Amino acid sequence: MNIRRLQLDVDKAVARPDILELAEAIDGVAGVEATNITVAEIDMETVGMEVTVEGEHIDAAELVRAIERVGAAVHSVDEVVAGSRIVERVPRTR
């Protein structure tokens, strides 16, 4: 499957890894062409981040391992875009 975008909910300790170390680890994953890391919340011990990764044929398992190797934790995969092109999310109205 050609995974083109993943959006992850990632937590890390306040002290380590720093956000640049995390970005470097993600950048080294096969298929990753771009990464966006946004701090969503901070408490006394942890930093919650939204991580969006785009590319071609992203190795999702390798991505999770790279994040965990630097000391962060993937809490959930919140979006997957796969196929021959990227489909943007269209908000649903009721």
Rosetta blueprint (number, residue, H / E / L):
1 M L
2 N L
3 I E
4 R E
5 R E
6 L E
7 Q E
8 L E
9 D E
10 V E
11 D E
12 K E
13 A E
14 V L
15 A L
16 R L
17 P L
18 D L
19 I H
20 L H
21 E H
22 L H
23 A H
24 E H
25 A H
26 I H
27 D H
28 G L
29 V L
30 A L
31 G L
32 V E
33 E E
34 A E
35 T E
36 N E
37 I E
38 T E
39 V E
40 A E
41 E E
42 I E
43 D L
44 M L
45 E L
46 T E
47 V E
48 G E
49 M E
50 E E
51 V E
52 T E
53 V E
54 E E
55 G E
56 E L
57 H L
58 I L
59 D L
60 A H
61 A H
62 E H
63 L H
64 V H
65 R H
66 A H
67 I H
68 E H
69 R H
70 V L
71 G L
72 A L
73 A E
74 V E
75 H E
76 S E
77 V E
78 D E
79 E E
80 V E
81 V E
82 A E
83 G L
84 S L
85 R L
86 I L
87 V L
88 E L
89 R L
90 V L
91 P L
92 R L
93 T L
94 R L
